[in-house]
Amino acid sequence: MKRAKKDKPHSARYAELKKKIDPNKTYPIAEAIKMVKETSTTKFDASIDVSIRTGIDPKKSDQQVRSIAVLPHGTGKKIKIAVVAPAEKQKEAKEAGADIVGGEEIIEQIAKTQKINFDVIITVPEMMKDMAKVAKILGPRGLMPNPKTETVTPNVKKAVEELKKGKVTFKTDDTGNLHLLIGKASFDDKKLLENFEAFMEVLNRIKPASLKGIFIQGITISSSMGPGIKVQL
């Protein structure tokens, strides 16, 4: 019988940094941002992530949360954008900075290989009937184009430009929680704060109408491989 693998112990530095955080305390966002950067232990430029625990019932379709937010300072992550559009739209997509541009051949390639080599895919309304062919591949990965996230649009040029500048999509997962990258540890505190506030402004605005209880029940901010810090609501 195989023994269960033990979790790799954290470094002594990590343990010391974690002592600075009171797990039973919630911190003002400005203080939490300062602490999350101080407790980042990676040698690379760590991602700064926000996790939101919501009060929605994930089984109810009318309580699903899915929207977009424009982070004023971007995420610090380069995203690879694919555009599936008619020939007349492909040129403007390339000019806007799309990484993969084409028509039905991209759909056929996805259907044949089931491989995804992009972070976001954009298409036009008239090609959604063709995109249905790969819905079962893209859907479970959260990549199926959707008008709510403006990834189905006649203006592909604008969509690509906004994504490159810092527009992000988010949605609740199967447990009713949200996760969003708001920047990198190299960002100054003000930029991270402004990105956080831009996201929260959108989230507070889109509370599901059918939800009777508390919408946002908990907020945690963390860096890659760093400890989570609870944020004051």
N, C-alpha and C positions, 0 to 999 in steps of 0.2 A: 504493500500500500504506500503510495507516494505521500510524502509530507507536504503540507500546505506551505507555499512560499511565504516567508516573513517579509513584511514591508521593509523597504530599505530605510534605515534610520536617517533622520535629518542630521545635518551638520551641527556642530556646536554653535556656529555663528547663527544658524537659523533658530536654534533653541533660545539663544540669548535675545535675538530680535523679537521672538514671539512673546517673551516675558514683558515686553513693552505694551502689549495689547491685553486689555481686560476683556475676556470673552463674554462677560456679563454686562458690559457697558456698550452704549451706543454713542458714537462720536459725531460732532458736527461735520458736515461734508468737507469743509476746508481742512480741518484737522485730520480727517480720515485720509484725504489725498496725500497730505504730508507724510503721514505714517506709512501708507502703502508704498510710497517711494523709498522710504527709509528701510523698510523690511523686504525690499526686493533683493533676492540673493543670487540672481542669475548673472552670468558673465555677458550675456547678450542683452539687447535692449528689450526688456520685458514688456509684455502687453499688460494694460490695465483694464480689468474687466469689472462690469457691474452686474450683479445678479439680483433680480427682483422676485420676491415671493408674493404672489397675488392671491386674492380671495375668490377667483373665478372657479366655476365648475367646468373643468376641461371636457366633460362629457356633453356639455350643452353648446351647440354650434353658435347660438346667439351671444355667447359670452367669450368666444375666442377673440384674442387680441392680436391684430396684425396691422402694422402700419410702417411708416417711414419717418425718419428724422434726419435733418441736415446738421451734422456736427460742424461748427464753424472752423475748426482746425483739423478736420479729417481724423482718421484713425491711426495714421502713421503706417498703415499696411497697404502695400500695393495690391490692388485687386485686378484679377484677370477677367475681362469682360468679353462675352461672346454676343454677337448680334446675328439673328436670323431674320432676313428681310429680302424683299424683291431687289432686283439689280439697281433700280434707281435710288434706293435708300442706302445701298451698301457703301457708296462713295462717301456720303456724309458721315456714316458711322466710322469709317476709317479715319477721316479727317478729324473727328472728335476724339480719337484715341482708342477705339475699340481694338482689342487684341486678336480676336478671331471674328471674321466676318464672312458670311456666305448665305446661301439659301437652303433649299431642301436637302442639299448634300450633307449639311451639318446634322440635320435630323436623322438622315439615313445612317450616318456614321455613329451617332449616339445609340440608335436602335440596334445596330450590328455589333458594336464593341461593348456597349453598356459602360463605357469609360467616360469620365468627366474630367476635362482639363481646363476648367474655368471656375470662377467664383460666383459669377452672375451671368444670366442669359436674358437678353432683351429681344422682343419680337414685336411685330405689328399686328393689329387686330385681325387682318385678313388671313394671317398665317397661323392663327391659333388652332384652326381645324387640323392643320398638318402637325402641329406640336402635340396634339392629342396622342399621336403614335408613341411618344416617349414620356407621357405623363406618369406612367408607373415607374419609370427610371428616375425622373427628375423630382417627382412629388415627394417621395420619402426622404429626399435629401434637402427638401425645402428650396428647390431651385426652379420649380415650375413657374413660368411667367404669370403674373397676376396684375390686373388693372389696379388693385388696391396698393400695390407697391410700385406702381408706375413702370413696371417692366413689360407691360403690354401697352404700347403707345404708338401713335403715328409719327411722333417726333423723336426718332431714335437719336438724333444728334444731341438734343437737349438731355435726354436720359443718360447717355454716355458721359457727357460733360459733368452733370450733377453727381454721378457716382464717383467720378474721378476726383471731384472736389471735396467729397465727404458725406454724400447722402448714404444712409444705411437703412436696411430693412430689419425689422424684428418681429417676432411672433412668440406667443406662449407655446411651451412644449407640452408633452403629454401629462405633465404633473401640474400645469398651470403656472409655471415659472418662466421668467424671461432672462436672457443673458445677452449682454452687448459689450463689445470692445469699444472703449471710449478714448483710447490713445495709447501712448507708450511711456515708459518710465523716464525717457529723455525729455518729454514734454515738461514745460514749466507748470507750476501749480495752477496758474490762472487759466491756461489753455485747457487743462483737464477739468477744472471747475466749470468753465463755460461750455465744454462739450457735455458734461454731466447735466447741467441745467437745461441745455437745449433738448436733450433726450427726455428729461423728466417733464418738461413743459408739454411735449407731445403726449407722453403717457398719461398724464393727469387729465388731458383734454379728451381722451378716447375711452374713458371708463364705460364699460358696457351698460346700456340703459337698463337691462334686466337684472343687473347685479344689485342686490339689496344690502349686502354687508360691506365690509371695508375692502376697498380695491387693493391698495398697496399695503401689504402686511409686514414686509421686511425688506431691507436693502443691505446688501453686502458688497464691499469693494475689495478687490484683491489683485495682486500681480501674478505673473506666471510663476507657479511653484511657490508662491508666497502665501502667508496666512491671510484668512479672510478678516475683514474689519467691518463691524456692524455700523451702519450709518443712521443717524437720527432721522425720523420721518418728519 
